[in-house]
Each structure stands twice: as C-alpha cells, then as structure tokens.
Amino acid sequence: MEHHRFLKPDLARLIAREHGTPCYVYDQAVLEAQADAMLGFPNAYGLTVRFAMKACPNAAILRVFLAKGLHFDASSGWEVRRATLAGVPADRISLSSQELPDDVVELLRQGVHVNACSLLQLERIGKALPGHEVGLRFNPGRGSGGTGKTNVGGPDSSFGIWHEWADRARDIAEAHRLKVVRIHTHIGSGSDPAVWQEVSEASLALVGRFPTVATLNLGGGYKVARVASEKGTDPAVIGVPVRAAFEKFAQADGRRLRLEIEPGTFLVANAGAVLAKVQDVVSTGAREFLKLDSGMTEILRPSLYGSQHPVHLYPETPRGGEREYVVVGHCCESGDLISCAPGEPETLAPRRLPEAAAGDLCVIGGAGAYCAGMSTKNYNSFPEAPEVLVNRDGRATLIRRRQTLAQVVQNETPAAGP
Ligand SMILES: *Cc1c(COP(=O)(O)O)cnc(C)c1O
C-alpha cells in the first residue's frame, strides 16, 4: 500500500519509539510550501496572509509561519494571548470573535486589529475607545461550507453583522467617531470557490459604503484534498477574478484596497498526521474492525463532520493479503469512527488495507487542521497526545509533551472528594 507522504515507515517507527503513540506529527517543509502557495495569492494592491490559528495553535507551528512573514487570525481573546506568548507581535494579530474578550480595550491599545462581529461588539468598542480604528465583520448574506456545521454565512448563521444592517453599523461607528478601516467576510470552511468569488463582489459593495476602509479581508475556507476523491482549491486560480474585481473597484472608487486572506485548513491540513497503533482486531462475522489507540481524542472530524482522512497501515511484518477493515477509535462511543462515509458520521465505510495485527503502526493523514486543537480532550481520561514537528533536516522535535494523569486531574479541588 501507498505510504503517507511525509510520515514513511522508518520515520513513523522512530517517532513511535521515541514519543509513543498516539502522536501528532507535522512536517515543516509542507507547512512552508503551503505558506508560499498562499503568499502567491493573486492580488492587485498588496496582500496580507493571516494563519487562522484555531486550525493548529501550537506555538512551534505559529513560529514557522511567523518566520515566513505570515500574520494571524485569532478567534478568541485567549488565542490572541496565546499568539502573543508564542512571540507574535500584537500588530500581526487580528481578532474576529463570537465573544468579545473582557480585555479587548487593552488588546486594541497594544495594536491588535479587531473586527467587530456584531452591532453590540461595535458599540462596546466605540464606548470604550471612541475614535479608534476598527474592522467590521459582515455576514454577506450567503455562506458555503464543506458541511452545515462549517457554513458561517447566510440567514441561518450568527457570524458577523448582517449585511442589511450596514447603515446601523455606520451610525454606531459615527456616534463614537470610530474609523472603519477594514471590512471582513468569512463564509465557511471548505467553501465552494464560485460562491466565495461571488461573495467577494458583495464584500466590495460593502466597502463602497464605508469611505475610510483600506483593507478587505475575504476570510479563509480554501479547500484541500485529503483523499483522492476530493478536490482542493487552487489559490492561484480563484484569486484571479478577485484581483480583477479589486482593479475594477479602484477604477470606479479610487481606492486601491489591500487584500487580506485567512486560511487555516489550507496551510496545515496535509502538513499533519496522527501516528497511532493498532491495539486490537475484532470481528463480528459481518465486519472486521481495526481498533486504534487513538480516535476522537485526537481526531474528531470524522465523528463530527463525516470527514474523510486517509489511513495508511505499516505492518510490523509483511503478511501479504489485503482486507476490508472498519477503522475505529478507542473511546467508549460507537461514534468514535475513522472510516465513515463522506458527510455521514454514523455510516461505516470499510477501508481496504494490508492485513493487520495488534502492534502495527497506522498513520491517519490530513490531520494538521482542527485535530490537535479540536478533539474530545480527556474523554475516557485519555491524556492529551504529544505533538512532534519534523524539521527541514528530517529531525523530529517534540513540540508538546504527552499529558500526565496528574495533569488531567490537576484542577480538581479537594472538595471533589467525599
Ligand atoms: C475558521 C476561520 C478561518 C479559517 O477557516 P479555514 O476553513 O480553516 O480556512 C478564517 N477566518 C475566520 C474568521 C475563521 O473563523
């Protein structure tokens, strides 16, 4: 069977020996290549690429992108603080949050860029810091995502200021002398490129209503193919009509807008994998199951979205044949499933894999985005898995240790006893 792109059997065995399983493994060369692809995004009058850090917030990953010249998108005040701890300067961070942090004034004073994501958020910023610069996140009226859970635009989505309330937003900004310098739209993860392009036009129309805006942020959501049946979005292609739209806008309006984009998935998804071990092979007569020492504790996306992730098996000893296996996780939850049907978390979809036995290593690919940062942490009291970064010279460096049991329970108070 085909090996995983960067986590080949020898490296997998080395990392398993040194750091144990399950373990996240990232590849610096892939991270940098993806950053380069996004830095080449077509643009007319300047480009800022922000890594949507919620996709993979480990400091070592942030620093790889910082060195590449990327900026950062934070989804909460906590993420802003985390980026700061990792060494990201405040003026390289932009906050678009469902929940405005209590210390937003301090963040703004430090130079963090804040996009007000609701009229109330805008009002709170205006009251606290009249005259300050601010961005506005709009819901442009349309959304598109790989699944309903990741579609964050349109009338059924709470994200951003509804586009028809642009006048109200302008009134609030004027009442507090806020200078609106940025318009922001982000319509979903895994969005349809055609919808994204249409929304770009609608976003330019919103810019037209705010004469002080100099930057248009078109969010993230660019697709990657994790398995062969999926089709990724090519930034070099989808950016071309948007560049033309910026030029047309400049001719009509006079403003040469800077473009900001905020990819998360695109930068990290295929730069990460989960290294696991087969800990059991069981049969019901009708089905054969491969049970891993990993699952929704490291990779929740199949159970949550019905996401497809490639599975590579590295048998300890060659056995010849192949079999159909349903690949499942180690949690006491029948929904802890790696091999489900696309978009159907509850439908088993066996994978054709080499004949397996307990002890074999298994690599789950496409696990760089929304895995280490989004999992059922400590469910069944499994400790948080370590993270390893494979540097350009092929060396595997530990970038997060495995949690200990003491750490799992460390915040329980003595009052938790009888
Ligand atoms: C999550 C998010 C992104 C990144 O989305 P991807 O699908 O990972 O590219 C960008 N911008 C905002 C505001 C987000 O919430």
The ligand as an ORCA input file, in Angstrom:
! r2SCAN-3c Opt
* xyz 0 1
  C     -12.019     29.476     10.978
  C     -11.797     30.769     10.328
  C     -10.922     30.880      9.245
  C     -10.209     29.706      8.632
  O     -11.048     28.807      8.005
  P     -10.403     27.572      7.199
  O     -11.588     26.860      6.661
  O      -9.646     26.764      8.171
  O      -9.535     28.150      6.144
  C     -10.700     32.143      8.743
  N     -11.315     33.237      9.248
  C     -12.182     33.149     10.271
  C     -12.818     34.372     10.804
  C     -12.450     31.912     10.839
  O     -13.312     31.839     11.854
*
